[in-house]
């Protein structure tokens, strides 16, 4: 026996479709009103610009002319970038010296200006930034993890560790120099590096590092000589054993099957020491300089006066916006006076 719905629960499908149709219609009207509003806005802006064209054009023209004057009187700024790799913990000192030279130039310090070959009023500014990549961050993290014990490692999170890295924690850095004299690039590099090298603490740290590296190098070289001696002795023993076997006498010098293993182990150990020795030699070469240069400044730099960097474009845009704001304020003032 089928049950019938009460009258108050019956669904009027006609009324439902009517409501849906009204909703769609209102939605379409809303979109239409939106686009009409946008169109009216563009029309109002066009009418405003047409009505005040002469005023806006005159003020903008004055801004462009002033910008041309500034472009003509301002010297061309050249830019060049150098990539460096500080050693012996000299990264923070390098950052400090870049900032110190910037301040000295800004304050027109006569000693620094003379060292760089600049005159009072010349423009020079350097910026140092770390070279950051996922690969570099992962290597820094792995190197840090290797210094920890197994208990502490569990408390170190990669993402948090990366977020807490400072600029000076990265191994390589770019130094970008903006200057109005192309002949200053090489002089700037010399002044900067000489200032870093004058730090007594860094000099002592560099000496200690080099002494340690030289000691490790000697130990590795001695290990190589010892392995070569062992291989010579081992080969003599094998040769003597072979001669005994040929005469009918058997002498057991090692367990069965271990002869080739010993020679292989000596070969592998020698390869590992050679790799370590190569790495140590490279470190010694790098640490002989507090700042290792990976890519030097270009000799002439790159002119920064591209079209979009021209002052007349900036002043023209500023004058254009200023004229619109000025006219709007003037019209608003007239409207208030009529009230």
C-alpha positions as CSV (number, residue, x, y, z in Angstrom):
1,X,0.0,0.0,0.0
2,X,1.6,3.2,-1.2
3,X,1.7,6.2,1.2
4,X,0.7,9.7,-0.1
5,X,2.5,12.8,1.0
6,X,0.5,15.4,3.1
7,X,-0.6,18.5,1.2
8,X,1.9,20.7,3.1
9,X,4.8,18.5,2.1
10,X,4.0,18.2,-1.6
11,X,6.6,19.7,-4.0
12,X,5.4,22.3,-6.5
13,X,7.8,21.6,-9.4
14,X,6.4,24.5,-11.4
15,X,7.2,26.9,-8.6
16,X,10.7,25.4,-8.2
17,X,11.5,25.9,-11.9
18,X,10.2,29.4,-11.7
19,X,12.5,30.3,-8.8
20,X,15.5,28.7,-10.7
21,X,14.6,30.7,-13.8
22,X,14.4,33.9,-11.8
23,X,17.8,33.2,-10.2
24,X,19.4,32.6,-13.6
25,X,17.8,35.8,-14.9
26,X,19.0,37.8,-12.0
27,X,22.5,36.4,-12.4
28,X,22.6,37.3,-16.1
29,X,21.3,40.8,-15.3
30,X,24.1,41.2,-12.6
31,X,26.8,40.3,-15.1
32,X,25.3,42.6,-17.7
33,X,25.2,45.5,-15.1
34,X,28.8,44.8,-14.2
35,X,30.0,45.1,-17.8
36,X,27.9,48.1,-18.4
37,X,29.4,49.7,-15.2
38,X,32.9,49.0,-16.5
39,X,32.0,50.4,-19.9
40,X,30.6,53.6,-18.3
41,X,33.7,53.9,-16.2
42,X,35.9,53.8,-19.3
43,X,33.7,56.4,-21.0
44,X,33.9,58.7,-18.0
45,X,37.7,58.4,-17.9
46,X,37.9,59.0,-21.7
47,X,35.6,62.1,-21.3
48,X,37.7,63.4,-18.4
49,X,41.0,63.0,-20.3
50,X,39.4,64.6,-23.4
51,X,38.1,67.6,-21.4
52,X,41.4,68.1,-19.6
53,X,43.8,67.0,-22.3
54,X,45.6,70.3,-22.7
55,X,46.3,70.6,-19.0
56,X,47.4,67.0,-18.6
57,X,49.6,67.1,-21.7
58,X,51.3,70.4,-20.6
59,X,52.2,69.1,-17.1
60,X,53.3,65.8,-18.5
61,X,55.5,67.5,-21.1
62,X,57.1,69.6,-18.4
63,X,57.9,66.4,-16.4
64,X,59.4,64.7,-19.5
65,X,61.6,67.8,-20.2
66,X,62.8,67.9,-16.7
67,X,63.5,64.1,-16.9
68,X,65.5,64.7,-20.1
69,X,67.6,67.3,-18.3
70,X,68.2,64.9,-15.4
71,X,69.2,62.2,-17.9
72,X,71.6,64.5,-19.6
73,X,73.2,65.7,-16.4
74,X,73.3,62.4,-14.5
75,X,76.3,60.2,-15.4
76,X,75.8,56.7,-16.8
77,X,75.9,54.0,-14.2
78,X,77.7,50.8,-15.0
79,X,77.1,47.5,-13.3
80,X,79.2,44.4,-12.9
81,X,79.0,41.3,-10.7
82,X,81.7,39.2,-9.0
83,X,81.2,35.7,-7.5
84,X,83.4,35.0,-4.5
85,X,83.8,32.1,-2.0
86,X,85.1,33.3,1.4
87,X,87.5,31.0,3.4
88,X,88.6,30.6,7.0
89,X,85.3,32.1,8.3
90,X,85.8,35.4,6.5
91,X,82.2,35.7,5.3
92,X,80.9,38.1,8.0
93,X,84.0,40.3,7.7
94,X,83.4,40.5,3.9
95,X,79.8,41.7,4.4
96,X,81.0,44.2,7.0
97,X,83.7,45.6,4.6
98,X,81.2,46.0,1.7
99,X,78.9,48.0,4.0
100,X,81.8,50.0,5.4
101,X,83.1,51.0,1.9
102,X,79.5,52.0,0.9
103,X,79.3,54.3,3.9
104,X,82.7,55.7,3.3
105,X,81.8,56.6,-0.3
106,X,78.5,58.1,0.8
107,X,80.3,60.2,3.4
108,X,83.0,61.2,0.8
109,X,85.8,59.8,2.9
110,X,89.0,61.1,1.2
111,X,91.1,58.1,1.9
112,X,88.7,55.6,0.4
113,X,87.9,57.8,-2.6
114,X,91.6,58.1,-3.3
115,X,92.0,54.3,-3.1
116,X,89.2,53.8,-5.5
117,X,90.1,56.6,-7.8
118,X,86.8,58.4,-7.3
119,X,86.1,62.1,-6.9
120,X,83.7,63.7,-4.4
121,X,80.2,63.4,-5.7
122,X,80.9,60.2,-7.8
123,X,78.3,57.4,-7.4
124,X,79.4,54.0,-6.2
125,X,77.3,51.4,-4.4
126,X,78.0,47.6,-3.9
127,X,75.5,44.9,-2.8
128,X,76.5,41.5,-1.6
129,X,74.0,38.6,-1.7
130,X,74.3,34.8,-1.2
131,X,73.9,32.4,-4.0
132,X,70.9,30.2,-2.9
133,X,69.6,27.0,-4.4
134,X,68.0,23.8,-3.2
135,X,71.2,21.9,-3.9
136,X,73.3,24.3,-1.9
137,X,70.9,24.3,1.0
138,X,70.8,20.5,1.1
139,X,74.6,20.3,1.2
140,X,74.7,22.8,4.1
141,X,72.2,20.7,5.9
142,X,74.0,17.4,5.3
143,X,77.4,18.9,6.4
144,X,75.7,20.1,9.6
145,X,74.1,16.8,10.3
146,X,77.4,15.0,10.0
147,X,78.7,17.0,13.0
148,X,75.8,15.8,15.3
149,X,75.3,12.7,17.3
150,X,72.4,10.3,16.6
151,X,70.3,11.6,19.5
152,X,70.5,15.3,18.4
153,X,69.8,14.5,14.7
154,X,66.2,13.5,15.6
155,X,65.5,17.0,16.8
156,X,66.7,18.7,13.6
157,X,64.0,19.6,11.0
158,X,65.2,20.4,7.4
159,X,62.6,23.1,6.7
160,X,63.2,24.9,10.0
161,X,66.9,24.6,9.6
162,X,66.8,26.2,6.1
163,X,64.5,29.1,7.3
164,X,67.0,29.9,10.1
165,X,70.0,30.2,7.7
166,X,71.6,33.6,7.6
167,X,73.1,35.1,4.4
168,X,76.6,34.5,5.8
169,X,75.9,30.8,6.2
170,X,76.0,30.2,2.5
171,X,79.4,29.3,0.9
172,X,79.2,31.5,-2.3
173,X,78.2,35.1,-2.8
174,X,77.7,37.7,-5.5
175,X,79.0,41.2,-5.1
176,X,77.3,43.6,-7.5
177,X,78.9,47.0,-8.0
178,X,77.1,50.0,-9.5
179,X,79.5,52.8,-10.3
180,X,79.9,55.7,-12.8
181,X,83.5,55.1,-13.6
182,X,84.4,51.9,-15.4
183,X,88.0,52.0,-14.3
184,X,87.0,51.4,-10.7
185,X,86.0,47.8,-10.8
186,X,89.5,46.3,-10.4
187,X,90.4,48.9,-7.8
188,X,87.3,48.2,-5.8
189,X,88.2,44.5,-5.7
190,X,91.7,45.2,-4.4
191,X,90.5,47.6,-1.7
192,X,87.8,45.2,-0.5
193,X,90.1,42.2,-0.3
194,X,92.9,44.2,1.3
195,X,90.5,45.4,4.0
196,X,89.4,41.9,4.8
197,X,92.9,40.6,4.9
198,X,94.0,43.2,7.5
199,X,91.8,41.5,10.1
200,X,94.3,39.9,12.6
201,X,91.8,37.3,13.8
202,X,91.2,36.1,10.2
203,X,95.0,35.9,9.6
204,X,95.4,33.7,12.7
205,X,92.5,31.5,11.7
206,X,93.9,31.2,8.2
207,X,97.3,30.1,9.5
208,X,95.7,27.5,11.8
209,X,93.6,26.1,8.9
210,X,96.6,25.9,6.6
211,X,98.7,24.2,9.3
212,X,96.0,21.6,9.9
213,X,95.5,21.0,6.2
214,X,99.3,20.7,5.6
215,X,99.5,18.2,8.5
216,X,96.6,16.1,7.1
217,X,98.3,16.2,3.7
218,X,101.6,14.9,5.1
219,X,99.7,12.1,7.0
220,X,97.9,11.1,3.8
221,X,101.1,11.1,1.8
222,X,102.8,8.9,4.5
223,X,99.8,6.5,4.3
224,X,100.3,6.3,0.6
225,X,103.9,5.4,1.0
226,X,103.0,2.8,3.7
227,X,100.5,1.2,1.4
228,X,103.0,1.1,-1.5
229,X,105.5,-0.5,0.9
230,X,102.9,-3.1,2.0
231,X,102.1,-3.9,-1.6
232,X,105.8,-4.4,-2.4
233,X,106.2,-6.7,0.6
234,X,103.0,-8.6,-0.2
235,X,104.1,-9.1,-3.8
236,X,107.5,-10.4,-2.6
237,X,105.7,-12.9,-0.3
238,X,103.5,-14.1,-3.2
239,X,106.6,-14.4,-5.5
240,X,108.4,-16.4,-2.8
241,X,105.4,-18.6,-2.2
242,X,105.2,-19.2,-6.0
243,X,108.8,-20.2,-6.1
244,X,108.3,-22.6,-3.1
245,X,105.3,-24.2,-4.9
246,X,107.4,-24.7,-8.0
247,X,110.0,-26.6,-5.9
248,X,107.3,-28.8,-4.4
249,X,107.2,-27.1,-1.0
250,X,103.9,-25.4,0.0
251,X,104.0,-22.5,2.5
252,X,100.6,-21.1,3.6
253,X,100.9,-17.4,4.1
254,X,97.2,-16.6,4.1
255,X,93.8,-18.3,4.3
256,X,92.5,-19.9,1.2
257,X,90.9,-17.3,-1.1
258,X,92.1,-14.3,0.8
259,X,95.1,-13.4,-1.3
260,X,93.1,-11.5,-4.0
261,X,91.0,-9.8,-1.2
262,X,94.1,-8.4,0.5
263,X,95.4,-6.9,-2.8
264,X,91.9,-5.5,-3.6
265,X,91.6,-4.0,-0.1
266,X,95.0,-2.3,-0.5
267,X,94.0,-1.0,-3.9
268,X,90.7,0.4,-2.6
269,X,92.4,2.0,0.4
270,X,94.9,3.7,-1.9
271,X,92.2,5.1,-4.1
272,X,90.4,6.5,-1.0
273,X,93.6,8.1,0.2
274,X,94.3,9.6,-3.2
275,X,90.7,11.1,-3.3
276,X,91.2,12.6,0.2
277,X,94.6,13.9,-0.7
278,X,93.2,15.6,-3.8
279,X,90.5,17.2,-1.7
280,X,93.0,18.4,0.9
281,X,95.3,19.8,-1.8
282,X,92.3,21.8,-3.2
283,X,91.4,23.1,0.2
284,X,95.1,24.2,0.8
285,X,95.0,26.1,-2.5
286,X,91.7,27.8,-1.7
287,X,92.7,28.7,1.9
288,X,95.8,30.5,0.8
289,X,93.5,33.3,-0.1
290,X,90.8,34.5,2.4
291,X,88.5,35.3,-0.6
292,X,88.5,32.9,-3.5
293,X,87.3,34.5,-6.8
294,X,85.1,32.2,-8.9
295,X,84.0,34.9,-11.4
296,X,85.6,38.3,-11.6
297,X,84.1,41.7,-12.5
298,X,83.9,42.4,-16.2
299,X,86.4,45.0,-17.3
300,X,83.9,47.6,-18.4
301,X,80.6,46.6,-16.8
302,X,77.1,46.9,-18.3
303,X,75.4,50.2,-18.7
304,X,72.2,50.5,-16.6
305,X,70.7,53.3,-18.7
306,X,68.2,51.0,-20.5
307,X,65.0,52.6,-21.9
308,X,62.8,51.8,-18.9
309,X,65.5,53.1,-16.6
310,X,65.6,56.5,-18.2
311,X,64.7,59.3,-15.8
312,X,62.5,61.1,-18.4
313,X,60.0,58.2,-18.5
314,X,59.8,58.1,-14.7
315,X,59.3,61.9,-14.4
316,X,56.8,61.9,-17.3
317,X,54.7,59.2,-15.6
318,X,54.9,61.1,-12.2
319,X,53.9,64.3,-13.9
320,X,51.0,62.6,-15.7
321,X,49.6,61.1,-12.4
322,X,50.2,64.4,-10.6
323,X,48.2,66.4,-13.2
324,X,45.2,64.0,-12.9
325,X,45.2,64.2,-9.0
326,X,45.6,68.0,-9.3
327,X,42.6,68.4,-11.6
328,X,40.5,66.1,-9.5
329,X,41.2,68.1,-6.4
330,X,40.4,71.3,-8.2
331,X,37.1,69.9,-9.5
332,X,36.3,68.6,-6.0
333,X,37.0,72.0,-4.5
334,X,34.6,73.7,-7.1
335,X,32.0,71.1,-6.1
336,X,32.3,72.0,-2.4
337,X,32.1,75.7,-3.2
338,X,28.8,75.2,-5.0
339,X,27.2,73.5,-1.9
